[in-house]
Amino acid sequence: MVVKVFVVDDSAIVRQALAHMLADNPEIMLVGSAPNPLLAMEAIRKTQPDVLLLDIEMPGMDGLTFLRQIMADKPIPTVICSTLSKEGSKVALEALSAGAIAVLGKPKLGLKQHLDDSRHEMIQVLKTAAKARPRVKGASVVLSSRATTTGTTPHTASSTAVVHAPILQGVHAFAMNKPIVIGSSTGGTQALELVLTSLPADAPGIAITQHMPEKFTAMYAQRLNGICDMNVREARDGDRLERGVALIAPGGLHMQLQKNGGQYYVKVVDGPPVNRHKPSVDVLFKSASECAGRDVLGIIMTGMGDDGARGMKVMHDGGARTIAQNEETCVVFGMPKEAIKLAAVDEVLPLESMARAILQFDSRA
């Protein structure tokens, strides 16, 4: 498959440098470029690119406004490449929330050398983005009411009605402290937002590993904390995982779940990447199995690759309940698919059903 890329960037130097870089790869085809979104609109309709490579700060219409317009109309997998993405900027997080698949930084100086040095990373990101299926922002999914289970094959639960957040009241009758662990990657920032905003203030404690760079996670957690009933924060070593709290693994560090005296805590540690990731979902899931056994619910959501699949298998074989997001609602069905292939998943659910599943698990004796 040749990935068709369209570049929107107000800098002629950037457009030329990107054209030169992409021309060397037979798997990538640059089908066009434009200096601003207003000029790009008609060209995009004609060229039908697989991926947009989009700057943020541009004249006429900024990239963030353009991205939101695209996602509300006819979503196209979009990768942000901007100087504003450096240092975990608020704008970069807004772009991810608006539906961007990934955010790449570019320097104000030494641009050509930077693009040459990051050539491999950018090509991989563009190829990953081409496999993504971004959804219309704010759209819900209508699903069949049938759900079947055959042997150990996970079943897909669904509903004939369009499911909206917040979750219906009265589902939960809270019992003991049973932790929830969630792993996600590409598309996960939006998926986590939907799940967490659908949960009540007294929901069970949730430990989350979302693949995200250093300095992004603190700002991402702060943003979620402002829109969720639960308290959401970047995890610190020794934080207790208690009711009403969601802890997000810091970018650049691993997070493990531990138990002491009937209480669950998180351990934040450095170490080499696992499955090319730090934080790694496998690290969280395996530690959850060790300390919580059957009392933990593991959820694997949208993401490229296989991080978390083996950890979920360990959890599943240890008696934990395990859930994967279904293909229809994933931006990238990589991580859930790999977990399903390992027979590590009890149930496959649409994204809109995850919050209900968490509350139902929590209500069981």
N, C-alpha and C positions, 0 to 999 in steps of 0.2 A: 504493500500500500504506500503510495506517495502522498505525503501530507501537504495539502495546499495551505499556505500561510499568507495572510495579508497584514502589512505593517502600517500602523497609524502613529506617526511621530512628527512633531513640528520641526525637528532638526534634520536638515538635508544630510549632514555628516553621519548621523545615526542611521538614516535610511540607506545610505550608500554602504556603510560598514556592515549592516545586517544583510544587505543584498549580496555583498561579497562573501560573507561568512556562510550564508545558506546555500549559495550557488555551488559550493564544494561538496555538498552532501546529496547523493542520488535519492535519498528517501524524503527529501524536503523540496518543495517547489514554491518559490515566491511568486504569487499570482498578481501582486499589485501592492502599491503603497500610496499613502496620502499624508499631507502635512497636518490635517485636522479632521475631526469627525464629520463636519459638514460636507467636505469634499469626498469623504470616504464612503458615505451612505450608498450612493448610486453604484459606485465601483464594487462594493461588497455584494450588492444584489446581483450584479452581472457575473462576478467571478466565483461566487458561492464557496468561499474558503472553508477549510476544515477548522482552522484556528486563527484567531486574531492575536497579534502581538501589539499591545496598546500602551502608549505613554499616558501619563495622568495630566501633567501641566501643559495645556495647549490653548491657543487662542480660539475664539469663537464658541467652542463648547469644550469643557474639560473632559478628560477621559473617564472620570468617575460618573458624570452625568450620562455620557454616551454608553457606558457599560450598563447602567441601570435601564436605559432605554432599550438596549439590545435584549437584556434578560426579561424585560416585560413584554417584548414583542415576539421576536424569533431568536431564542438563545443560540449563541455560537460559543464554543469553548474559547475562553479568552485568557491570555497570559499577560500580566502587567509587567512592563519593563520600564522602570522610572527611577530617577534619583530620589524621588519622594518615598521610595520603598525602603531606603536605608534606615538602620537603627530602629527597626520595628515601628515605623511611623503609624500614626492614627489613620492616615489615608490608605495605607496598605491594608490594614485590617478592614476598613470600610469597603475596599475593593473585594476582599475575600467574602465579606458578608453579602455584598451585592451579587456575587456569583462567579468571581474570577477563579480560575482553576489553580493558579499559582502566581506568585509575585517574585520577580527577579530584580535585583538592584543594579544600577549602573552609576559609575562615578561621574562627577562633573569634569574631572581631568583624567587624562590617560584613557579615554574611551576606547580607542581602537585596540590598544593592548589588552584592556579588560575583556573586550568581546572575543579576542583571539584566545585568551586564557580560559574563558568560560564557555568556549564553543561546545564542548562535549555536554556540559550541563544543560545548556540551552536546547540543544538538539533533543536530548532525552526528555526534557520538560515538554517541548512541542509535540513529540511523539505520544507522550502520555496524555496530553491535553486532547489530542485528536481522537482518543478512545473514550473521552468523557462524554456524558450526556447531561448537560446542564438543563435544569427545569425552569420553566417560566417562574419568575420570582413571585412567591405568594400563592402559587397554584397548588391545589390539593389533588389527590389521586382518587379516582373512582375505581373500586376493586370488586371482584366477584365475591359472593357470600360463601362459596364452598371452600372447605378446608379438609384435607384428607391426610392420613398418616399410614404409611405402609412399612412395616418392620421398623428398621432404624433410620429410614429415610425421613429427613426433616420435612415438616409440612408448612405450607404457606397459609397463614391466617389472614383474613381479609373481611371486608364489609361492603354491602351494597350501597351504603351511604357515603357521602363525602365526609371525611373525619376532619374536624377542625380543632385546634387548640383554643382555649385550655381544655384539659381532660375533664370528662364528666365527673361530677362530685359523687361521693358515696361509694366509690370503688374500693377504697382502702380502709382497713381496720387494723391499724398498725400493731405489730407484735414486737418480737425481739429485734435487736440491731443486726440486720443482715446486709452486708455491703454489696454494692453494685460496682462492677468494673467495666469500663467502656474503652474500646480502641477504635481509632479512625485516622484517616489520612486525607487524600484528595477529596474535596467536597465535604469534609467533616466539619469545617467551621460553621457552615449553614445547617448541616444536619444536627449538630449538637445544640445549636440555638433553638431549633424547633423542639427537640426533646426536652431541654431544660426549661424552656418557657412554658411547657405544658405540665410541669410538675408543681405540686403545692409546696408551701414553705416548710412543712414537716415531712417531706419525702425522705426516704432512706439515704444515707451517705453514699456519695458516688465518687470513685477515683477514676480519672480520665487521662488517657494518653492520646494526645492528638499530635501527629507529626507537624512540628512547627519550629521555626528557627528561634535561637536565643533572642530575648528582648521582646518577642512578639507575644509570648504567652501571658506575661503579666498584664499587658494592655488588653489582650483578648479576654482574660478573666474579668478584668475591671469592667469591660463593656457588658459582658454577660451578667455580671452582678447588678448592673443598673437596670436590666430589663427582666430579670428572673425573680420569682418569689423566694427561691433558695438563695443562700449565700454562696457565691462562686468566687474562688480566689486561686491564684497560683500557689501550688503546694510548697511548703517549707518543711525541711527535715524535722520529723517529730510531730507534725500536725496530726491531731486526732480526727478520724473520719467519723463524724457524728451526724445525727439526723439533721436534715435541713442544710447540709454542707456538700458542695461539689468541689473537689480539689483537682486542678489541672497540672499535669507534670510540666516542670519548667523546661523550656527549650534548651537543648545542650546537656541535659542530665537525665538519668533514668529514675523512675519512681517504682518503689516496691510497696506492697501491702504487708503489714505485720500485725500481730495480735499479742496483747499483754494484759493479763488480768481481766479478760472478758471485753476489752476495748480494742478497737482497730486503730492503727496509726499508719502513717506513710513514712517511708525512709527514702530520702532523696540522695542519690549517690552519683558520683562520676564514674567513668569507665569507658571502655571502647564501644563503638557502635555495635548494635546487634541487628542483623538483617539490614545493615547499612543505615540504621536509624538510631538516633539518641535524642529524645527518649524512644524506647522500643516498647511496642505493645506486648510482645512476648515476655519481656521482663516483668511487666505488671501482672499479666495473666498467670504466669507460673508461680509468682510469689503469692497471688491470691489463692491458688489451689493449695499451696503448702500450708497457709495459715487459716483458711476458712473452709476448705473441703466442700461439703455439700451445702454450706450456708451462704454461698456466694452466687450471684447471677452475673454471667459474662455476656457482653454484647459486642459484636464486631460489626462495624459499619463501613460505609463507603471508603475506598482507598485503593491505590495502585500497589501491586506487589503481594507478598505473602506474610508480612509481619503480623503476628498475632495468631496465625493459623495453628502453629504447633503448640503455642501456649494455651489456646482454646481446647486443643485435643487433650492436653494434660488436665485441664479443668473438667472437661466432659468425662474423661475416664475416672476421675476422682469423685464423681457424683454430683458435680455442680450443674446448675441449669445453664444452658448456653443458647444464645439467639444470634442469628445473622440477619442483616438487612437484605431485603429482596433486591433482585436485579433491576426491577422496574423503577425503584426510587433511588438507586445509587447513581451518583455521578460517575464513579468508576467501580465496577463490580469485581475488583481484583481480590482484595483481602477476604470479603465474605465468601467468594467463590472457592478460594483455596481452603478455607476452613470447612466448607461443605464437602469438598473433595476428600478431606481427611476423615470424614464421618465424625466431626467434632461438634456438630450443631444439632440441637434438639428441635429447633423451630426456626423457620424463616418468616420474617414479618416485614410489612411495609414500614417505612419510617414513621408514618403517622400513628402506628400502633405501639411504638416503643414505650412511650410514657405509661400507657395503660398496662403493658406487660410488667413494667417495673413495679407499679403499685399492686398488681395482682400477686406478684412474687412476694412482695413485702407483707401482704396480708395473710399468707399461708402460715399455719402453725409450725 
